[in-house]
Each structure stands twice: as structure tokens, then as C-alpha cells.
Amino acid sequence: MPNYNRSHLRQLESEAIFMMREVATQFERPVLLFSGGKDSIVMAYLARKAFWPGKIPFPLMHID
């Protein structure tokens, strides 16, 4: 993968992590909905990365 693609992906990841941290501080009881699909898995991964080494400050909720 060319370097410009990797740097673009890193920038997108940084923006997503920043947004997730902002939401966690601005809202009283945020929740991450989790379906088990690829989008939910990526969001859970980003949440873990955003708050590492601490715990994710909001629950993951699965609705069947």
C-alpha cells in the first residue's frame, strides 16, 4: 500500500478517536451499539484504542 494511503488512513483513525473521546466527555451516558458486524467491530476497536490503557468509559450494547 502506498505511503499516502497509509497516512490518510492514520488521519481518519485519529479523527475517529478524537470524536469518540469528545462524545465520551460531552454526553452524560453514551453507549456504543454493537451488532457484531464489521462496522461495529471497527468501532469497538477504535474505542479500545482511544481509551487504552484504561477501560472504555461507556458500555457496548447489543440488541437482538
N, C-alpha and C positions, 0 to 999 in steps of 0.2 A: 504494500500500500504506500503510495507516495507520501512524503512528509507533510505536504499541505493538507491532505485528507486527515492525517492523524492530529495535526494541530487544530483543525476545525472541530473534530470530534471532542478533543480535550476542552475546547472553548464551550461547546454545547453542554458537556458534562459539568463544567464549572458553573455555568448559568443555572442549570437544573438544581445543583447542590445549593447554590445561593438562594434560589427561590424556596427550596424546601426549608432551609433554615429560617428564612423570613416568615414563612407561613407558621412555623412552629412557635415563633415568638409573638406574632401578631394576633393569633386566634387562641381562644380560650381552650377549646377541646378539639384539635384537629384529629382526623382519622384518615388512614390510608386504606382505601378499599382494595381488596386482593382477590382476584378471581383465579389465579394460578396460570393465567396466560402469559405470553411473552412480555406484554406491556407491564403487567403487574409485577412480574419478576424483576424487570429492569428498575421499576420504581422502588421496590424493596431493596434492591442492591444499592441504588443511589442514596436511599435513606440511611442504610447502614454505613455507607461511605461518608455521608455528610456529618454523622454524629459519632463516628469512631474516635476514640476507644470507648466512649460512653454508650449508654443504651439509647435506642430510638425513643424520643420523648412522647410518642403518640402510638396508639395501638393500630395493628393491622386488622381489618375486619373483613371476614368472608361471609357473603350472603349466598346461600344455596338456592 
